[in-house]
Each structure stands twice: as structure tokens, then as C-alpha cells.
Amino acid sequence: MRVLSVVGARPQFIKLGPFSRELRNYHQEIIIHTGQHYDANMSGLFFEQLGIPEPDINLQIGSGNHGKQTGRMLIALEEEFIRLKPDAVVVFGDTNSTLAGALASSKLHIPCVHIEAGLRSFNPIMPEEINRIVADHISDLLLAPTHTAMHNLKREDLDNKSTLTGDIMVDSVQYLVKKAEHNSVYPEKLGLRSGNYYLLTLHRPSNVDDPQLLQNLIRQLSELDYPVVFPVHPRTRKSLPDSVGEMHLIDPVGYLDILSLQRNARKIITDSGGIQKEAYILGTPCNTLRSETEWTETVEAGWNQLINPKSDELVTLIKTHNPVGKPPEVFGEKVAPKMVTALERIC
């Protein structure tokens, strides 16, 4: 079987890793990188460290407004699909690359598999919500990470083409956290010990593009009882207040480093969907600066709490969030083999 895997952003490469390793044991895979996110650090070393095959094709689409970017992807992917004549196309997550890959395969009547199907934030303002809903409705096989995702798909009358496989990030994190232990210099590089710092990540425009809100967040978080490690984008750094207390402001780091920082953090503070899930898998308490989450299981289990970013009680809420024991298993295990088996059934 010839399978085309379409990816365009770093989180999708992380998800691709274990799936690709399993798929290539039995079938031919061609990886197409749309170039949606360009990262100069995505060299051969990046793929080698993470155990991810380098893309066979890079469309180099680059950034742009949603319509223009998706349109360019759609044109380029259609040309590649016609040329390569795949038996199936696989898309991941909820980016514009996901949407373009699903659209192109649907128009050409090529079976399309959507990995991480059924997630819903019920926030129609999020571009990711639109992408994931459309991709689910036009794909031929939906691989759902959780029972909640399966419930969402059933509610939309998509259960007849849905399969519960578990979340591919379980395989990714378990594989890569072992590499991180031997390859990451964090948190020791910052003079910090495991369990004696908080990790902060912020990237959503609703949190970082409003200078007043961002400064209020930083002012409160700088008053926490342990130092805060904050990998911060240069654009966001310009909006930070002059005083950040004991915060360690560092440049964005690679995936092995961020995984090590997550595993060793006392608690995590984030607005990222992916980090919420990784924190849960790693057993690190998470505090999410959003009003909603796609990963409701993490909240229901008590290991993730949603916090209104405009709250004036951030410090108290974070300090008193202390789950005990181990997180219940909600994301499955040995997920990649289940996905490949499900794919084989439709081709």
C-alpha cells in the first residue's frame, strides 16, 4: 500500500513519528511537508533526534492568511496526489495543512484518514475548531484518541466511520522522554532542580497580543513560590513588563528540551492544547489559561484545571491545585499498531 502522510507543523511531526515507524514495517510511506510552519531548526539532526523520517517532499508554502495559505496548499497537494497516486492519505490534528490534505484527497476520491479526530472545543472562533470539524466530515476514516472524542463523533452522525485507537502522543511521549533524559540540558542549565520550578508556555493571541492582559499575567505569575521558566517568543518578549521577578526568560527550545522541562516541573502553566495532554501523560499537574479545552478528560481526572486568564487569583489557584496519585489512563497505549490496522481495513 502507498500511503501519503501530510504534515505542516512541528506538533504534527511529533505525532507522525510513531505512526510512521509502525506503518513502514508493512507499507510504503511518502511524507509531504506543506511548509506551513518554517523552522530553521528542522534540520536533519532534528528528525534524527526525534526518530522521525525526513519529509520526502517539502511544498514550502510558508505563512499567510488562512484562505491564501490553505488555497496554496490545496493546489500543491492536489498536484502531488495526482502524480503519486496513493492508496490513502493521512492527515493529523487541526491545522490548515490538515484541512487542505483532507479537501484534496476528498475531491480526488482518495481515502483519507484523520488522526486525532473528534476533538471539539465548542469555540467557533478558533480556526482549529473549523479545521477539525470539516476534516472529520469529509474524511473516510476517523481515528479518535478518547471516548469523549468518539461521543462527539457519534453526536455528529460520524460514528459509522470512527474507530477508538487512543492518542498517538502516548507513543510519542513514551519514546521521546527516554531520549530527553540523555540529550536535554534542562533544567540543570538554569541551575534548577526537578520539582523546584514552574514551566510557563503562552502562545495564543488572546493571551499574548493584549499587552495589558499579558503584563497582568506575568505580574501575578512572578509572585509564585518557585521560579518560573518561560520559553518566550521574541514577539511576545517585547510586551513583557520590565520586572519579571524570579522568572527565567529563555528562547524557545527544541522538543526534547521542552519535554524534559515538563517532566521535571513542579507544575505547568500553559494555553497549549498539546502541552495539556503531554503534562497528563507525564504526570505533571497542569494549569490551563483558557476557558475551554479539547482535553476534558484531563480536567475531569483532576490533573488539569482551567483558569480564566483575566482572573486576579492566579497564584492561589495554581498553588492549591495539587492532584494526588497517578493520572488515570485515558489516552490508551500502543496506539500506532491500532491505527495501522484500522487503515488497512479501508484500503
C-alpha positions, 0 to 999 in steps of 0.5 A: 500500500502507498500511503501519503502522510501530510504534515505542516507543523512541528506538533504534527511531526511529533505525532507522525513519528510513531505512526510512521515507524509502525506503518513502514514495517508493512507499507510504503510511506511518502511524507509531504511537508506543506511548509506551513510552519518554517523552522530553521531548526528542522534540520536533519539532526532534528528528525534524527533526534526525534526518530522521525523520517525526513519529509520526502517532499517539502511544498514550502508554502510558508505563512499567510492568511488562512484562505491564501495559505490553505488555497496554496496548499490545496493546489500543491497537494492536489498536484502531488496526489495526482502524480503519486497516486496513493492508496490513502492519505493521512492527515493529523490534528487541526491545522490548515495543512490538515484541512487542505490534505483532507479537501484534496484527497476528498475531491480526488476520491482518495481515502483519507484518514484523520488522526486525532479526530473528534476533538471539539472545543465548542469555540467557533472562533478558533480556526482549529475548531473549523479545521477539525470539524470539516476534516472529520466530515469529509474524511473516510476514516476517523481515528479518535484518541478518547471516548469523549472524542468518539461521543462527539463523533457519534453526536455528529452522525460520524460514528459509522466511520470512527474507530477508538485507537487512543492518542498517538502522543502516548507513543510519542511521549513514551519514546521521546522522554527516554531520549530527553533524559540523555540529550536535554540540558534542562533544567540543570542549565538554569541551575534548577532542580526537578520539582523546584520550578514552574514551566510557563508556555503562552502562545495564543493571541488572546493571551499574548497580543493584549499587552495589558492582559499579558503584563497582568499575567506575568505580574501575578505569575512572578509572585509564585513560590518557585521560579518560573521558566518561560520559553518566550517568543521574541514577539511576545518578549517585547510586551513583557513588563520590565520586572519579571521577578524570579522568572527565567526568560529563555528562547524557545527550545527544541522538543526534547528540551521542552519535554524534559522541562515538563517532566521535571516541573513542579507544575505547568502553566500553559494555553497549549492544547498539546502541552495539556495532554503531554503534562497528563501523560507525564504526570505533571499537574497542569494549569490551563489559561483558557476557558475551554479545552479539547482535553476534558478528560484531563480536567475531569481526572483532576490533573488539569484545571482551567483558569480564566486568564483575566482572573486576579487569583492566579497564584492561589489557584495554581498553588492549591491545585495539587492532584494526588496519585497517578493520572488515570489512563485515558489516552490508551497505549500502543496506539500506532499498531491500532491505527495501522490496522484500522487503515488497512481495513479501508484500503 
